[in-house]
């Protein structure tokens, strides 16, 4: 928006960004422009996604629902981009408060030198942006923005550290110097030479008015059904089915609404402790779905690593991207164009194990201070001998964690919190970064909500860290690589807002996770699913690396190549590899994977 320069400069910049978009999407780019700026879009229906009316330009991606009868009519008749122009003309930057669903929008009024960038409330869509020459360059991919001659692709050492800490590059930062990402519910408002970011939406955790449990459950079932119905309005739709609570709920509701056996897609592993296929089969039988299964092998992982690593705008270290890709590809080969995913249920209804675990640490605060300070802590921290007595060792670990305030305590097992950073990184690298930044980002999100409940605050943090920064990036990109569109019924905003108003005890009750959700669906889900403990969708990389020569070779080659970059100390990486070969293959395999995927990404994105 409003980047000064000659028309030749602008044309060259647009050409560079067009080539970058084509490299990522394989689609043509449509531009709309005026004297002060230009916008583009690359989706299938280009005419419905970019529009100019007078001096106002707009581009939009995603599936928008308009909270305005007239704008809804305009969108139906002429497309969302036309409605976006109309909304911006009427409401300025506040037009985003009339928009719901997953979207990214850019609007610009050239003569007034005013503009807007925004993404949806849950961060399902992404926008990158950077300041340049008194204006803003932006796009839904990092490649497009950094292709602008004023920006460039200079690697950020802070971004590399943040990646190694978080297994992704958490927003608002990025892997490139000067490039930022919008947070969920955030916008950039441009007014002449100034640009500011703010939040146009915040999760509301205020308690609902006194309502009977029966009425709440009825509302929940209706909202859930409506959310799935809105997600299956077009085409032949299938669903991911891991066998967990969320994917089973979405698949089961799809089966009810489809009027025929729904197609579900599941992934398994020939590895003890990782394979959840039996739970997926239980749900498939319960709902009468047409189940499709695929077992990922070490050979699949070897083949997919270069493709997945290079397929992201930024390094991405969540190993479950691999099975997610193969599951999406299975659906695409079966002729599907759209898949429903169950992501979001844990983060809005209280399903992550750490929510209950952190409550256990809070019990320590109930011990009288005189007992803690005069008896327990002097005993537990009195010497190395405590570590040789198993009960005392566990008690000391408990107290050590209990003394760390939230949200820092959530990172107690983070590799980069387990030992001194100067034992992990080279001095030159450490001098160029702020090691506190990842924790500072988390603290800001944790404390941003007005709720005083630790459960709500942890879920608020996970909306950003677990969902927007991690799981949604994982599923969005792997599905895109497989040629599948993905939708998230449990992140329907009516359902999200309903969940926000539930009490903390309806989300986590003692050690019980998501009691309201499970009790409300006790006659819908299979009993085995209701009782099932939280597992996840992990890849048995650490175990397979021990056993499979080809997987071990690609991992070792990548890690040794990374050692030569001078970021991490060779002694630390050598120790990771040694420990992995011991009895801790799964644990140390996580960090090896993170380093490997960073090196694979760097090798294809540095230039």
KAHU-V977877 format. One record per residue. N is the residue number from 1. RES is the residue in three letters. PSI is psi in whole degrees, -180 to 180 (NA if undefined). BURIAL is + if it has 9 or more other ideal C-beta (glycine too) atoms within 8 Angstrom, else -. D_CENTER is the distance of its C-alpha to the mean C-alpha in whole Angstrom. Layout:
n={N:N}
res={RES:RES}
psi={PSI:PSI}
burial={BURIAL:BURIAL}
d_center={D_CENTER:D_CENTER}
//
This chain:
n={1:2:3:4:5:6:7:8:9:10:11:12:13:14:15:16:17:18:19:20:21:22:23:24:25:26:27:28:29:30:31:32:33:34:35:36:37:38:39:40:41:42:43:44:45:46:47:48:49:50:51:52:53:54:55:56:57:58:59:60:61:62:63:64:65:66:67:68:69:70:71:72:73:74:75:76:77:78:79:80:81:82:83:84:85:86:87:88:89:90:91:92:93:94:95:96:97:98:99:100:101:102:103:104:105:106:107:108:109:110:111:112:113:114:115:116:117:118:119:120:121:122:123:124:125:126:127:128:129:130:131:132:133:134:135:136:137:138:139:140:141:142:143:144:145:146:147:148:149:150:151:152:153:154:155:156:157:158:159:160:161:162:163:164:165:166:167:168:169:170:171:172:173:174:175:176:177:178:179:180:181:182:183:184:185:186:187:188:189:190:191:192:193:194:195:196:197:198:199:200:201:202:203:204:205:206:207:208:209:210:211:212:213:214:215:216:217:218:219:220:221:222:223:224:225:226:227:228:229:230:231:232:233:234:235:236:237:238:239:240:241:242:243:244:245:246:247:248:249:250:251:252:253:254:255:256:257:258:259:260:261:262:263:264:265:266:267:268:269:270:271:272:273:274:275:276:277:278:279:280:281:282:283:284:285:286:287:288:289:290:291:292:293:294:295:296:297:298:299:300:301:302:303:304:305:306:307:308:309:310:311:312:313:314:315:316:317:318:319:320:321:322:323:324:325:326:327:328:329:330:331:332:333:334:335:336:337:338:339:340:341:342:343:344:345:346:347:348:349:350:351:352:353:354:355:356:357:358:359:360:361:362:363:364:365:366:367:368:369:370:371:372:373:374:375:376:377:378:379:380:381:382:383:384:385:386:387:388:389:390:391:392:393:394:395:396:397:398:399:400:401:402:403:404:405:406:407:408:409:410:411:412:413:414:415:416:417:418:419:420:421:422:423:424:425:426:427:428:429:430:431:432:433:434:435:436:437:438:439:440:441:442:443:444:445:446:447:448:449:450:451:452:453:454:455:456:457:458:459:460:461:462:463:464:465:466:467:468:469:470:471:472:473:474:475:476:477:478:479:480:481:482:483:484:485:486:487:488:489:490:491:492:493:494:495:496:497:498:499:500:501:502:503:504:505:506:507:508:509:510:511:512:513:514:515:516:517:518:519:520:521:522:523:524:525:526:527:528:529:530:531:532:533:534:535:536:537:538:539:540:541:542:543:544:545:546:547:548:549:550:551:552:553:554:555:556:557:558:559:560:561:562:563:564:565:566:567:568:569:570:571:572:573:574:575:576:577:578:579:580:581:582:583:584:585:586:587:588:589:590:591:592:593:594:595:596:597:598:599:600:601:602:603:604:605:606:607}
res={UNK:UNK:UNK:UNK:UNK:UNK:UNK:UNK:UNK:UNK:UNK:UNK:UNK:UNK:UNK:UNK:UNK:UNK:UNK:UNK:UNK:UNK:UNK:UNK:UNK:UNK:UNK:UNK:UNK:UNK:UNK:UNK:UNK:UNK:UNK:UNK:UNK:UNK:UNK:UNK:UNK:UNK:UNK:UNK:UNK:UNK:UNK:UNK:UNK:UNK:UNK:UNK:UNK:UNK:UNK:UNK:UNK:UNK:UNK:UNK:UNK:UNK:UNK:UNK:UNK:UNK:UNK:UNK:UNK:UNK:UNK:UNK:UNK:UNK:UNK:UNK:UNK:UNK:UNK:UNK:UNK:UNK:UNK:UNK:UNK:UNK:UNK:UNK:UNK:UNK:UNK:UNK:UNK:UNK:UNK:UNK:UNK:UNK:UNK:UNK:UNK:UNK:UNK:UNK:UNK:UNK:UNK:UNK:UNK:UNK:UNK:UNK:UNK:UNK:UNK:UNK:UNK:UNK:UNK:UNK:UNK:UNK:UNK:UNK:UNK:UNK:UNK:UNK:UNK:UNK:UNK:UNK:UNK:UNK:UNK:UNK:UNK:UNK:UNK:UNK:UNK:UNK:UNK:UNK:UNK:UNK:UNK:UNK:UNK:UNK:UNK:UNK:UNK:UNK:UNK:UNK:UNK:UNK:UNK:UNK:UNK:UNK:UNK:UNK:UNK:UNK:UNK:UNK:UNK:UNK:UNK:UNK:UNK:UNK:UNK:UNK:UNK:UNK:UNK:UNK:UNK:UNK:UNK:UNK:UNK:UNK:UNK:UNK:UNK:UNK:UNK:UNK:UNK:UNK:UNK:UNK:UNK:UNK:UNK:UNK:UNK:UNK:UNK:UNK:UNK:UNK:UNK:UNK:UNK:UNK:UNK:UNK:UNK:UNK:UNK:UNK:UNK:UNK:UNK:UNK:UNK:UNK:UNK:UNK:UNK:UNK:UNK:UNK:UNK:UNK:UNK:UNK:UNK:UNK:UNK:UNK:UNK:UNK:UNK:UNK:UNK:UNK:UNK:UNK:UNK:UNK:UNK:UNK:UNK:UNK:UNK:UNK:UNK:UNK:UNK:UNK:UNK:UNK:UNK:UNK:UNK:UNK:UNK:UNK:UNK:UNK:UNK:UNK:UNK:UNK:UNK:UNK:UNK:UNK:UNK:UNK:UNK:UNK:UNK:UNK:UNK:UNK:UNK:UNK:UNK:UNK:UNK:UNK:UNK:UNK:UNK:UNK:UNK:UNK:UNK:UNK:UNK:UNK:UNK:UNK:UNK:UNK:UNK:UNK:UNK:UNK:UNK:UNK:UNK:UNK:UNK:UNK:UNK:UNK:UNK:UNK:UNK:UNK:UNK:UNK:UNK:UNK:UNK:UNK:UNK:UNK:UNK:UNK:UNK:UNK:UNK:UNK:UNK:UNK:UNK:UNK:UNK:UNK:UNK:UNK:UNK:UNK:UNK:UNK:UNK:UNK:UNK:UNK:UNK:UNK:UNK:UNK:UNK:UNK:UNK:UNK:UNK:UNK:UNK:UNK:UNK:UNK:UNK:UNK:UNK:UNK:UNK:UNK:UNK:UNK:UNK:UNK:UNK:UNK:UNK:UNK:UNK:UNK:UNK:UNK:UNK:UNK:UNK:UNK:UNK:UNK:UNK:UNK:UNK:UNK:UNK:UNK:UNK:UNK:UNK:UNK:UNK:UNK:UNK:UNK:UNK:UNK:UNK:UNK:UNK:UNK:UNK:UNK:UNK:UNK:UNK:UNK:UNK:UNK:UNK:UNK:UNK:UNK:UNK:UNK:UNK:UNK:UNK:UNK:UNK:UNK:UNK:UNK:UNK:UNK:UNK:UNK:UNK:UNK:UNK:UNK:UNK:UNK:UNK:UNK:UNK:UNK:UNK:UNK:UNK:UNK:UNK:UNK:UNK:UNK:UNK:UNK:UNK:UNK:UNK:UNK:UNK:UNK:UNK:UNK:UNK:UNK:UNK:UNK:UNK:UNK:UNK:UNK:UNK:UNK:UNK:UNK:UNK:UNK:UNK:UNK:UNK:UNK:UNK:UNK:UNK:UNK:UNK:UNK:UNK:UNK:UNK:UNK:UNK:UNK:UNK:UNK:UNK:UNK:UNK:UNK:UNK:UNK:UNK:UNK:UNK:UNK:UNK:UNK:UNK:UNK:UNK:UNK:UNK:UNK:UNK:UNK:UNK:UNK:UNK:UNK:UNK:UNK:UNK:UNK:UNK:UNK:UNK:UNK:UNK:UNK:UNK:UNK:UNK:UNK:UNK:UNK:UNK:UNK:UNK:UNK:UNK:UNK:UNK:UNK:UNK:UNK:UNK:UNK:UNK:UNK:UNK:UNK:UNK:UNK:UNK:UNK:UNK:UNK:UNK:UNK:UNK:UNK:UNK:UNK:UNK:UNK:UNK:UNK:UNK:UNK:UNK:UNK:UNK:UNK:UNK:UNK:UNK:UNK:UNK:UNK:UNK:UNK:UNK:UNK:UNK:UNK:UNK:UNK:UNK:UNK:UNK:UNK:UNK:UNK:UNK:UNK:UNK:UNK:UNK:UNK:UNK:UNK:UNK:UNK:UNK:UNK:UNK:UNK:UNK:UNK:UNK}
psi={120:50:113:157:171:166:-33:-40:-45:-41:-40:-39:-43:-38:-43:-42:-35:-45:-39:-40:-42:-37:-38:-44:-24:13:155:161:134:130:141:141:164:-171:-24:-5:178:150:155:166:150:9:180:-47:78:-41:-24:-1:-16:143:147:131:109:-120:4:128:149:145:144:143:154:-171:104:138:131:129:51:125:-43:-43:-35:-41:-43:-44:-41:-41:-38:-9:160:-32:-39:-43:-35:-42:-47:-43:-41:-38:-36:-43:-3:-143:-19:0:-26:-20:-13:0:139:163:176:121:161:136:145:133:150:130:103:-57:-36:-10:45:146:174:136:138:155:171:171:-32:-2:30:-40:162:153:131:147:157:145:140:120:37:5:-166:132:136:165:168:4:147:-35:-41:-46:-45:-12:-17:132:-26:-11:-66:174:77:120:140:121:-33:-40:-39:-44:-47:-37:-49:-28:-41:-5:8:173:102:141:150:1:-180:180:-9:143:131:-6:134:165:143:145:162:135:18:156:159:125:118:129:98:-128:-4:153:134:152:143:174:121:-9:142:144:129:115:15:142:147:152:154:114:142:151:-39:-42:-40:-42:-39:-43:-42:-47:-38:-46:-40:-46:-44:-38:-44:-40:-40:-26:-9:34:-16:138:-179:111:138:-174:141:143:100:-19:-4:177:-46:-49:-35:-39:-48:-45:-41:-41:-37:-43:-38:-40:-24:-26:10:167:125:148:126:152:127:151:140:169:139:70:124:133:-8:-25:124:16:-34:-37:-38:-39:-37:-47:-40:-43:-41:-41:0:38:162:100:134:131:150:134:118:138:164:-36:-40:-43:-46:-45:-34:-24:-53:-38:-47:-45:-43:-13:-10:150:-33:160:140:122:15:111:-21:-4:-32:-56:-33:-42:-47:-32:-45:-39:-36:-43:-40:-41:-21:3:4:150:-22:135:141:135:152:10:142:-24:-42:-40:-14:-20:-1:51:-3:135:-35:-23:-44:-40:-41:-29:-33:-40:-31:-23:-27:-31:-16:-15:131:137:-38:-35:-42:-49:-28:-18:-62:-54:-41:-36:-50:-24:29:-13:175:-23:-26:-36:-15:-4:109:-51:-40:-37:-44:-39:-41:-43:-41:-48:-40:-44:-39:-28:-10:126:155:147:1:-33:-26:-20:21:-29:10:135:-38:-1:-6:-17:170:138:-29:-7:-11:-44:155:148:-42:-38:-46:-34:-21:6:164:106:-15:-9:-47:-40:-37:-40:-46:-41:-40:-44:-43:-42:-5:-34:149:-11:141:-2:129:-36:-49:-40:-38:-39:-36:-41:-40:-26:-35:-53:-48:-41:-72:-43:-26:-76:-41:-39:-44:-55:-43:-50:-41:-36:-39:-42:-30:-5:29:140:137:143:153:87:-34:-8:14:132:-30:-41:-41:-45:-37:-47:-36:-33:-8:152:155:-36:-22:-12:-44:122:100:-119:2:131:144:54:-40:-46:-50:-40:-34:-26:20:-25:6:-48:156:144:-37:-35:-41:-41:-14:138:158:132:-60:-169:42:153:131:49:-47:-42:-46:-33:-33:-35:-25:120:-41:-40:-40:-37:-46:-34:-48:-40:-43:-45:-41:-34:-39:-36:-34:-9:-19:20:-50:151:135:-36:-36:-45:-39:-38:-39:-46:-39:-46:-35:-35:-8:-147:4:42:-45:-45:-54:-21:-27:-50:-35:-43:-45:-45:-44:-46:-30:-46:-42:-38:-47:-39:-19:-6:1:-30:NA}
burial={+:+:+:-:-:-:-:-:+:+:-:+:+:+:-:+:+:+:+:+:+:+:-:+:-:-:+:-:+:+:+:+:-:+:-:+:+:+:+:+:+:+:-:-:-:+:-:+:+:+:+:+:-:-:-:+:+:+:+:+:+:+:-:+:+:+:-:-:-:-:+:+:-:+:+:-:-:-:+:+:+:+:+:+:+:+:+:+:-:-:+:-:+:-:+:+:+:+:+:+:+:+:+:+:+:+:+:+:+:+:-:-:+:+:+:+:+:+:+:+:+:+:+:+:+:+:+:+:+:+:-:+:-:-:+:+:+:+:+:+:+:+:+:+:+:+:+:+:-:+:+:-:+:-:+:+:+:+:+:+:+:+:+:+:-:+:-:+:+:+:+:-:+:+:+:+:-:-:+:+:+:+:+:+:+:+:+:+:+:+:-:-:-:-:+:-:-:-:-:+:-:-:+:-:+:-:-:-:-:-:-:-:-:-:-:+:+:-:+:+:+:-:+:+:+:+:+:+:+:+:+:+:-:-:-:-:+:+:+:+:+:+:+:+:+:+:+:+:+:+:+:+:+:+:+:-:+:+:-:-:-:+:+:+:+:+:+:+:+:-:+:-:-:+:+:+:+:-:+:+:+:+:+:+:-:+:+:-:+:-:+:+:+:+:+:+:-:+:-:+:+:+:-:+:+:-:+:+:+:+:-:+:-:+:+:+:+:+:+:+:+:+:+:+:+:+:+:+:+:+:+:+:-:+:-:+:-:+:+:+:+:+:+:+:+:+:+:+:+:+:+:+:-:-:+:+:-:+:+:-:+:+:-:+:-:-:+:-:-:-:+:+:-:-:+:+:+:+:+:+:-:-:-:-:-:+:-:-:-:-:-:+:+:-:+:+:-:+:+:-:+:+:-:-:-:+:+:+:+:+:+:-:-:-:-:+:-:-:-:-:+:-:-:+:+:+:-:-:+:+:-:-:+:-:-:-:+:+:+:+:+:+:+:-:+:+:-:-:+:-:+:-:-:+:+:+:+:+:+:+:+:+:+:+:+:+:+:+:+:+:+:+:+:+:+:+:+:+:+:-:+:+:-:+:-:+:+:+:+:+:+:+:+:+:+:+:+:+:+:+:+:+:-:+:-:+:+:+:-:-:-:-:+:+:+:+:+:+:-:+:+:-:-:-:+:+:-:-:+:+:-:+:-:+:-:-:+:-:+:+:+:+:+:+:+:+:-:+:-:+:+:+:-:+:+:+:-:+:+:-:+:+:+:-:-:-:+:+:+:-:-:+:+:-:-:+:+:-:+:+:-:-:-:-:+:+:-:+:+:+:+:+:+:+:+:+:+:+:+:+:+:+:-:+:-:-:-}
d_center={27:31:31:35:37:39:38:38:36:33:34:34:30:29:31:28:25:26:27:23:22:24:23:20:20:24:25:27:27:28:29:31:32:35:37:34:31:29:26:25:23:22:22:24:26:27:30:27:25:27:30:32:35:37:36:32:30:26:23:21:18:16:18:20:22:24:26:29:32:33:30:29:32:32:29:30:33:32:28:25:26:30:28:26:29:31:29:28:32:33:30:29:25:25:25:21:22:24:21:19:16:13:15:16:19:22:25:28:32:34:37:35:33:30:27:23:20:17:14:13:13:9:8:8:10:10:13:15:18:21:25:28:31:31:28:25:23:20:18:15:15:16:19:21:21:22:24:26:29:29:25:25:23:24:22:21:22:20:17:18:18:15:13:16:15:12:11:9:11:9:10:13:14:14:16:19:21:22:18:16:13:13:11:10:14:15:18:20:24:27:30:33:32:30:26:24:21:20:18:20:18:17:17:20:21:25:27:28:32:34:33:34:32:33:32:29:28:30:28:24:26:27:23:22:24:24:20:21:24:22:19:22:25:25:26:26:23:21:19:17:19:18:21:18:19:16:17:20:20:19:21:24:24:24:27:28:28:28:32:32:30:27:25:23:21:21:20:23:24:27:26:27:25:22:23:22:24:27:25:23:27:28:26:27:30:30:29:31:28:29:27:26:25:24:25:23:25:25:27:24:22:24:24:20:20:21:20:16:16:18:16:13:14:13:13:11:12:10:13:12:11:15:16:13:15:19:18:17:20:22:22:22:26:27:27:23:22:19:17:16:13:13:9:10:13:13:11:14:17:17:16:15:18:18:18:22:22:22:25:27:27:28:31:32:33:35:37:40:40:43:42:39:41:44:44:40:39:42:42:39:39:42:42:41:43:40:38:40:41:38:38:38:35:33:34:34:30:30:31:30:26:28:29:26:24:21:18:20:21:17:17:21:20:18:20:21:22:24:27:28:26:30:30:27:27:30:31:31:27:27:29:27:24:23:22:21:19:15:17:18:15:14:18:17:15:16:20:19:19:23:22:24:23:21:19:18:17:15:13:13:12:9:8:7:7:5:4:3:4:3:4:4:5:7:8:9:11:12:14:15:16:18:19:18:16:14:14:12:15:14:12:16:17:20:19:16:19:21:19:19:23:23:25:23:26:25:21:22:26:27:26:25:21:21:24:25:22:24:27:27:26:29:31:28:26:28:29:28:24:25:27:24:22:19:18:15:15:16:18:21:21:23:26:26:26:29:31:30:32:30:27:28:30:27:25:28:29:25:25:29:28:26:28:30:28:29:26:26:30:31:32:29:27:31:30:27:29:32:30:28:31:32:31:28:26:23:22:23:22:18:19:21:18:16:19:20:17:18:21:21:18:21:24:23:21:24:26}
//
